[in-house]
């Protein structure tokens, strides 16, 4: 997988992994070879790189 898009996602908010207010990044990863699933979008903490770290534990982000 290679990173296609990486941009700031809104205001700084609380990261449940870092336990502090952090900047979050919207990232899109695309496979380097043809793949059935295609690109994968994600919201990641800019410090600890945790996926969906801004969501309370046990909650998952739904993509349309």
C-alpha positions in Angstrom: 0.0 0.0 0.0 1.2 3.5 -0.7 -0.2 6.8 0.6 -2.1 8.8 -2.0 -3.7 11.6 0.1 -2.7 13.1 3.5 -4.4 16.3 4.6 -5.4 17.9 7.9 -8.9 16.9 9.2 -10.6 19.7 11.0 -9.6 21.2 14.4 -7.4 19.5 16.9 -9.4 17.0 19.1 -8.8 14.5 21.9 -6.9 11.3 21.0 -7.9 8.4 23.3 -4.5 6.7 22.7 -2.2 9.8 23.4 -4.7 11.1 26.0 -4.1 14.6 24.8 -5.5 17.1 22.2 -3.9 16.3 18.9 -4.2 17.1 15.1 -5.8 14.4 13.0 -5.0 13.6 9.4 -7.3 12.2 6.6 -5.3 9.6 4.7 -6.0 7.4 1.7 -3.9 4.4 1.1 -4.0 2.7 -2.3 -2.7 -0.8 -3.2 0.4 -0.9 -5.4 -1.0 -3.8 -7.4 -4.6 -4.2 -8.6 -6.8 -5.2 -5.7 -10.5 -6.0 -5.3 -11.0 -3.6 -2.3 -9.3 -0.5 -3.8 -8.2 2.5 -1.8 -8.7 2.6 2.0 -9.6 6.0 3.7 -8.7 6.6 7.3 -8.6 9.3 10.0 -5.3 9.0 11.9 -3.7 10.8 14.8 -0.8 13.0 13.6 1.3 12.0 16.7 0.8 8.3 17.4 -0.6 7.4 14.0 -3.6 5.5 15.6 -6.6 4.9 13.2 -9.8 6.4 14.6 -8.1 7.5 17.8 -10.5 10.4 18.1 -13.5 8.0 18.6 -14.4 6.7 22.0 -13.1 3.1 22.4 -15.5 0.5 21.0 -17.0 2.9 18.3 -16.1 2.6 14.7 -16.3 5.2 11.9 -18.8 4.3 9.1 -17.8 5.4 5.5 -20.4 5.8 2.8 
